Amino acid sequence: TIVTLFWTGFLFAFLMQVLLYLFLDLAIQLGITDHESTFAWFGALGAIFGIFPLIFGMSSGMVLGGAFVMDVWRGHLLIRNFTLRRQTTVVAEWLFFSFFLGLPLTVMGLAMISKASDWWIVTGLFWLFSIAFFFLAFVVNVIFYEMKACFEVMKNIYPDDDDSFWAIVKRVIELRQIATYSGEMHRSYLSRGSMEDAEHTDKKADNLIAETILEKKSFRGKINSVFVKWGWYEEYEEPKRFYSIDDARDVRPYVTSHTWSLEKYFCRPRNSRYIAIIQGAGAVTRAQMKSNVVCTILGSFLVFFLLLALFVWGGAGFPVTFFLMAIAVLLAIPNFKSSWRLYNVSKDIIFARTESKKQDDGPNTFTERDLAEYSFSERAQDSFVLKQSDSEGLYMVEESFRTSRPKTRTAWVLFCTEVALGFFWPTLSLFAVGNWPLALWYALIIGVSGLRYYVNAAVAMEEVGHLDLVDGKTEREIWQNQTRLNEIVGNITRGKSRRAWMIVISILAFMFLALFAGAVGTDVESSEIEDPTYTYVNAFEYKPLKNSLRYPTCYISSDLQESPLTSMADYIFLARVAYRGNVTQRELDHWFGENVAVNQEEFVEQYREENDVDSAVSFKLITYPTAAGRDFAYLAIRGTTNAFEALTDAQLWSGAILMQLIREMLPFGSIWIPIMPYLISTAAATESGSIDEISFYRDTTKFANDLQTSNDYAGVAVTGHSLGGGLSLITGAQAKIPAVALSGPNTVLTRRSLDPKVSRGDLDRYTFNIIPDRDVVPMIDIPAENYQNIRCNAGFTDVIGCHDTTRALCEAIFTCGSDGRPVPCECVTQFNYPEPEKIDPNSDISFAEACGIATSNTTSSTGDPSDGGNSTDTGDTGDLFN
């Protein structure tokens, strides 16, 4: 079962990759991935039309995956009734043992005997292949029996009609369209009656409680009246009843004093259909009825309270909190109404039971006058029955009716439109732009889910309200077919997990859509952040913490391919410089000294132009002199600054994120880590050439390789923050140069999905990641051997504070010492680090005063505001800051 769970988790990760790549393809077709901004309307519309069908298909696939897991857990009951129903139990058990244990363990033994170093990888992949084979068999059988049952019902429902194959197909599709587009009316009420009437609660309304009747017309039913006038729809002379799946399956949950619980009541579906025993053995007690009402009020209050606490803890402002709480209250109103109805009915029932007991215990003193004086509504009085049976139930009845339906020609127009826009257009557009892998997977997912959507046994069962039209050659075969269909429809076709998967996948799709919407408004030309520079003070310093081994990597290495910069603080500073605009050189002069480190801006622009680097990736080349006289080149890659770059993050690391979640959720999930790179690369195979080309690391790796082959520099190193840090780790391993990242997503699990692939040895040899505590970005993927955790002094609720480059820089110089570099005033004023010490103990000026003077000079600067507002050194304070 654990292996099956892991397989299902991989299925989810794979489907989410397909959805993400569809959004990326849409971004490419809209021309927002490069500077040329070419728009392809046919491909863009195809991707848009394909989003909702793909969400539906993914949900359908995950329902099948969950059903497969449950079937394995229960001993392969459905598989036995599907494929192996003609085989003996012994044959079936040996088959299951062979594929689920025997063959994988045999492969493990052979791999170990051959002394293969990757014996577990071989075993795990073979094991998953075996599970996948059974999963495919399971899916094929479910689809086959769904379609077979649907055809049988539609063949027998109209015995005088044409029973040819295409005639039945026509009826099936028309019924699907009627069920989807008809106007509906829903009625619910509570009814009392004897337990002998339980089989007919959907039809018997003799003892219904009139005041509980609720009728609601669907929104489609309201707007269909317009289509009726236009001649596209037609109204039923009398509303036509259709049934729920529970009606067809004869599922009636009983609530007794023994099965009652507050948890079941509070978590019940709002439109649940139940029978509460109110008289006789096992009747629900008075305390339990009252507890139902109290539970609704108290439970709803706790939900609202926790939501409010979450918003306050997360730092949401009053407007946002008020808005979200208002939405929560609106969503809870139907539940309050339902509970209020139940309260009134419970009150009546309690009174009736009390009076009934009085009649049993003594003279009948309960009169019509007593009834009138009691606080019943008039309708409740009319429905009250004095004489009670020995066994009585309270029925929650839900009835649905169709009030209007599309005409035949309208149904077929809608069907053709759905197939054209949901299947053919997206598929053909993906093929047209050369996105063959994604087009094939899209066609497969939508083809299978679309077949199950239109040829739907559940819709046929809802039409007739029972399983009697499912036939067979013998009584036993009829019983087997009905039992099998009952299981499939109840737990798979209309299983409880279907809506849950739709919600989960829709939320993730909405997140992708939000990133995409932000990417549409992103200008890929704007690659720098024009915030003010640091306020530097030179006359003060941080000394290394004494008697502390907090960061043994304050100086990363004594030999980084002859790099003159080895301190962790310098690399953090360069990672921050990658975000800067036209103040980059001024920042470098403040930190390293006048014209020591040089921003080669013109060289980078010329390189991008000559090599047609049109992607949105932004990087800088910083040169620094070495003792030998040659410059050392530092490639600084900018991190995520806009929504499109966040989509790029998702493209590279979404597979690793999903696999990590699966690992954490499964027992013994860590044993699958060696296999995960292979599975992630398999999912990444759905990338097309166009999507793969927007992988930023291709441009940065090529640039690094070109710098090395030019022989103009003593060496090359790469650094970056966030997305830039992740790209620097990839570029460092691919170009085999030192890479120092700050808060970068890691690459161990993702390495095989890159082009060219990266070995674990190169990641361990060339890469180093600086990881602040509680920073979620470097939690993505698994770190290679070389990394350093650093402290983060941000508040616990500050979810992005630990991702700040300035905070990381302050932590590095505070712990490791400033080592001749200026101390930014922001370390003290913004991030609450202790004040540094004076370099000259005889100086009379304090750190706060020096920062005040520097800030004043910055504010009063008469230079060009675009230079970042740097102050001019004047007067006696010129030695305090640059």
Secondary structure, 3 states (H helix, E strand, C coil): CHHHHHHHHHHHHHHHHHHHHHHHHHHHHCCCCECCCCCCHHHHHHHHHHHHHHHHHHHHHHHHHHHHHHHHHCCCHHHHHHCCCCCCHHHHHHHHHHHHHHHHHHHHHHHHHCCCCCHHHHHHHHHHHHHHHHHHHHHHHHHHHHHHHHHHHHHHCCCCCCCCHHHHHHHHHHHHHHHHHCEEEEEEEEEEEEHHHHHHCCCCCCCEEEEEEEEEECHHHHHHHHHHHHCCEEEEEEEEEECCHHHHHCCCCEECCCCCCHHHHHCCCCCCCCEEEEECCCCCCHHHHHHHHHHHHHHHHHHHHHHHHHHHHCCCCHHHHHHHHHHHHHHHHHHHHHHHHHHHHHHHHHHHHHHHHHHHHCCCCCCHHHHHHCCCCHHHHHHCCCCCCCCEEEEEEEEEEEEEEECHHHHHHHHHHHHHHHHHHHHHHHHHCCCHHHHHHHHHHHHHHHHHHHCCHHHHHHHHCCCCCCCCCCHHHHHHHHHHHHHHHHHHHCCCHHHHHHHHHHHHHHHHHHHHHHHHCCCCCCCCECCCCCCEECCEECCCCCCCCCCCCCECCCCCCCCCCCEHHHHHHHHHHCCECCCHHHHHHHHHCCCCCEECHHHHHHHHHHCCCCECCCEEEEEEECCCCCEEEEEEECCCCCHHHHHHHHHHHHHHHHHHHHHHHCCCHHHHHHHHHHHHHHHHCCCCHHHHCCCCHHHHHHHHHHHHHHCCCCCEEEEEECHHHHHHHHHHHHHCCCEEEECCCCCCCCHHHCCCCCCHHHHHHHEEEEEECCCCHHHCCCCCCCEEEECCCCCCCCCCHHHCHHHHHHHHHHHHCCCCCCEECHHHHCCCCCCCEECCCCCCCCHHHHHHHHHHHHHCCCCCHHHCCCCCCCHHHCCCCC
